[in-house]
């Protein structure tokens, strides 16, 4: 076991790290990225790699964009490159044809799609089949949720202004029976932000979304 920026790495991914992945993403080095993100075939190992490598690497890239040390084009390309790898690890063919739980995942007004993609992989791996809305603004999202009769709405945000707009979504969906589950960097930085924007559950890791839905399904 080794520790990297406070994250304990399992033996299966020892010898790689968040810094290595960040560097490869910034260089747009597809070969290095695939070498770093090469787990075994077990779903648990894939999910651990997402949590211990991909999520912190992307969050750090987002932070560097916020402080001006990276361009938005670099953030965008990092997302594209990770999408390619995630798509290989968790193929869309793994999705079931039906979504009886009526779960949807969405990025609200941000341009960084990986948070939503990572959450969806955890849901798929846990037997759910979410509808993926991609990036939507408030108007589009509210209309889709009502039309699709969504019961559990999982919203991912990277930037604080986008997180604050969840309040509009929750207000406009009041009375529709929709449970709102939120996650992303703003909610980790401010634990009180979730209740302020009307969220039913706040997730600090992608796998928390699975636990949140199970709790809500059980009436907890």
C-alpha positions as CSV (number, residue, x, y, z in Angstrom):
1,X,0.0,0.0,0.0
2,X,1.2,3.5,-0.6
3,X,-0.2,6.9,0.1
4,X,-0.7,9.6,-2.5
5,X,-2.0,13.0,-1.5
6,X,-3.9,11.4,1.4
7,X,-5.4,8.7,-0.8
8,X,-4.5,5.1,0.1
9,X,-3.7,3.1,-3.1
10,X,-4.4,-0.6,-3.2
11,X,-1.7,-3.0,-4.4
12,X,-3.5,-3.3,-7.7
13,X,-2.8,0.3,-8.6
14,X,0.5,0.7,-6.6
15,X,3.2,2.4,-8.7
16,X,0.9,4.8,-10.3
17,X,-0.6,8.0,-8.9
18,X,-2.7,11.0,-9.2
19,X,0.2,13.2,-10.3
20,X,1.2,10.7,-13.0
21,X,-2.3,10.8,-14.4
22,X,-2.6,14.6,-14.3
23,X,0.7,14.9,-16.1
24,X,-0.4,12.4,-18.8
25,X,-3.7,14.2,-19.3
26,X,-2.1,17.6,-19.7
27,X,0.4,16.1,-22.2
28,X,-2.6,14.4,-23.9
29,X,-0.5,11.2,-23.8
30,X,-3.1,8.4,-24.5
31,X,-0.6,5.6,-24.2
32,X,0.5,6.8,-20.7
33,X,-3.1,7.3,-19.6
34,X,-4.0,3.8,-20.6
35,X,-1.0,2.4,-18.9
36,X,-1.9,4.2,-15.7
37,X,-5.6,3.2,-15.9
38,X,-5.1,-0.5,-16.5
39,X,-7.0,-2.4,-13.8
40,X,-7.9,-6.1,-13.7
41,X,-11.3,-7.2,-14.8
42,X,-12.9,-7.1,-11.4
43,X,-15.6,-4.4,-11.1
44,X,-14.5,-3.5,-7.6
45,X,-11.0,-2.8,-8.8
46,X,-12.3,-0.6,-11.6
47,X,-14.5,1.3,-9.2
48,X,-11.6,1.8,-6.8
49,X,-9.5,3.2,-9.6
50,X,-12.2,5.7,-10.5
51,X,-12.3,6.9,-6.9
52,X,-8.6,6.9,-6.1
53,X,-7.1,8.1,-9.4
54,X,-9.6,9.6,-11.8
55,X,-11.8,11.6,-9.5
56,X,-8.9,13.4,-7.7
57,X,-7.0,14.0,-10.9
58,X,-9.9,15.6,-12.6
59,X,-10.7,17.7,-9.5
60,X,-7.1,18.9,-9.4
61,X,-7.2,19.8,-13.1
62,X,-10.4,21.7,-12.5
63,X,-8.8,23.6,-9.6
64,X,-5.8,24.5,-11.8
65,X,-8.2,25.9,-14.3
66,X,-9.9,28.0,-11.6
67,X,-6.6,29.5,-10.5
68,X,-5.6,30.2,-14.1
69,X,-2.7,27.7,-14.4
70,X,-4.6,25.6,-17.0
71,X,-6.6,26.7,-20.1
72,X,-10.2,25.6,-20.5
73,X,-9.1,23.7,-23.6
74,X,-6.8,21.6,-21.4
75,X,-9.7,20.8,-19.0
76,X,-11.9,19.9,-22.0
77,X,-9.3,17.6,-23.5
78,X,-8.6,15.9,-20.2
79,X,-12.3,15.1,-20.0
80,X,-12.4,13.7,-23.5
81,X,-9.4,11.5,-22.8
82,X,-10.9,10.1,-19.6
83,X,-14.2,9.6,-21.4
84,X,-12.4,7.3,-23.8
85,X,-10.9,5.2,-21.0
86,X,-14.2,5.2,-18.9
87,X,-16.0,4.0,-22.0
88,X,-13.7,1.1,-22.3
89,X,-13.9,0.2,-18.7
90,X,-17.7,0.5,-18.5
91,X,-19.2,0.0,-22.0
92,X,-22.6,1.4,-22.7
93,X,-23.6,-2.1,-23.7
94,X,-23.7,-2.8,-19.9
95,X,-26.8,-0.7,-19.6
96,X,-30.1,-2.6,-19.2
97,X,-32.9,-1.8,-21.6
98,X,-35.2,-0.7,-18.8
99,X,-34.9,1.9,-16.0
100,X,-37.7,1.0,-13.6
101,X,-36.2,3.1,-10.9
102,X,-36.5,6.2,-13.1
103,X,-33.0,7.5,-12.4
104,X,-31.4,10.3,-14.4
105,X,-27.9,11.8,-14.2
106,X,-27.0,15.3,-15.4
107,X,-24.3,18.0,-15.4
108,X,-26.0,21.3,-14.6
109,X,-24.6,24.1,-16.7
110,X,-21.0,23.0,-16.4
111,X,-18.7,21.9,-19.3
112,X,-16.9,19.2,-17.3
113,X,-18.8,16.0,-18.0
114,X,-16.7,13.5,-16.1
115,X,-18.4,13.7,-12.8
116,X,-21.7,12.6,-14.3
117,X,-20.0,9.9,-16.3
118,X,-18.3,8.5,-13.3
119,X,-21.5,8.5,-11.2
120,X,-23.3,6.7,-14.0
121,X,-20.6,4.0,-14.1
122,X,-21.1,3.3,-10.4
123,X,-24.9,3.1,-10.9
124,X,-24.5,0.7,-13.8
125,X,-22.1,-1.4,-11.8
126,X,-24.7,-1.6,-9.0
127,X,-27.4,-2.9,-11.3
128,X,-29.2,0.4,-12.1
129,X,-29.7,1.8,-15.6
130,X,-29.8,5.6,-15.4
131,X,-30.9,7.9,-18.2
132,X,-27.9,10.1,-19.0
133,X,-29.0,13.7,-19.8
134,X,-25.5,15.1,-20.4
135,X,-25.2,18.8,-20.0
136,X,-28.5,20.8,-19.5
137,X,-29.5,24.2,-18.3
138,X,-32.3,24.6,-15.7
139,X,-35.1,25.0,-18.2
140,X,-34.1,21.9,-20.2
141,X,-33.6,19.8,-17.1
142,X,-36.9,20.6,-15.5
143,X,-38.8,19.9,-18.7
144,X,-37.0,16.5,-19.2
145,X,-37.5,15.4,-15.6
146,X,-41.2,16.0,-15.7
147,X,-41.6,14.4,-19.2
148,X,-39.6,11.3,-18.2
149,X,-41.2,11.1,-14.8
150,X,-37.8,10.8,-13.1
151,X,-37.9,9.8,-9.5
152,X,-34.2,10.2,-8.6
153,X,-32.2,13.0,-10.2
154,X,-28.4,12.9,-9.7
155,X,-26.8,16.3,-10.4
156,X,-23.1,16.8,-10.8
157,X,-21.4,20.2,-10.7
158,X,-17.8,21.3,-10.7
159,X,-18.2,25.1,-10.3
160,X,-20.0,26.9,-7.5
161,X,-22.3,29.1,-9.7
162,X,-23.7,25.9,-11.3
163,X,-24.2,24.3,-7.8
164,X,-26.1,27.3,-6.7
165,X,-28.6,27.0,-9.6
166,X,-29.7,23.6,-8.2
167,X,-32.0,25.7,-5.9
168,X,-34.0,26.7,-9.0
169,X,-34.3,23.1,-10.1
170,X,-35.4,21.9,-6.7
171,X,-38.0,24.8,-6.4
172,X,-39.4,24.1,-9.8
173,X,-39.7,20.3,-9.1
174,X,-41.3,20.7,-5.7
175,X,-44.4,18.6,-5.6
176,X,-43.2,16.3,-8.4
177,X,-42.0,13.6,-6.1
178,X,-38.4,13.9,-7.4
179,X,-35.5,13.2,-5.0
180,X,-32.5,15.3,-5.8
181,X,-29.0,13.9,-5.2
182,X,-26.1,16.2,-5.6
183,X,-22.3,15.9,-5.8
184,X,-19.1,17.6,-6.9
185,X,-16.4,19.8,-5.6
186,X,-18.6,22.7,-4.3
187,X,-20.4,20.3,-2.0
188,X,-17.1,18.9,-0.6
189,X,-15.8,22.3,0.1
190,X,-19.0,23.5,1.8
191,X,-21.0,20.7,3.7
192,X,-23.9,23.1,4.2
193,X,-24.4,23.8,0.6
194,X,-26.5,20.7,-0.2
195,X,-29.4,21.7,2.2
196,X,-29.1,25.3,1.0
197,X,-29.9,24.3,-2.6
198,X,-32.7,21.9,-1.6
199,X,-30.9,18.6,-2.1
200,X,-32.3,15.4,-0.5
201,X,-28.8,13.8,-0.4
202,X,-25.2,15.0,-0.8
203,X,-22.6,12.7,-2.2
204,X,-18.9,13.1,-1.5
205,X,-17.8,10.3,-3.7
206,X,-19.3,8.8,-6.9
207,X,-20.2,5.6,-5.0
208,X,-22.2,7.6,-2.5
209,X,-24.9,8.0,-5.2
210,X,-25.6,4.3,-5.1
211,X,-26.0,4.4,-1.3
212,X,-28.2,7.5,-1.5
213,X,-30.6,5.9,-3.9
214,X,-30.8,2.7,-1.9
215,X,-31.5,4.7,1.3
216,X,-34.2,6.8,-0.5
217,X,-35.8,3.6,-2.0
218,X,-35.9,2.2,1.5
219,X,-37.5,5.4,2.9
220,X,-34.6,6.4,5.0
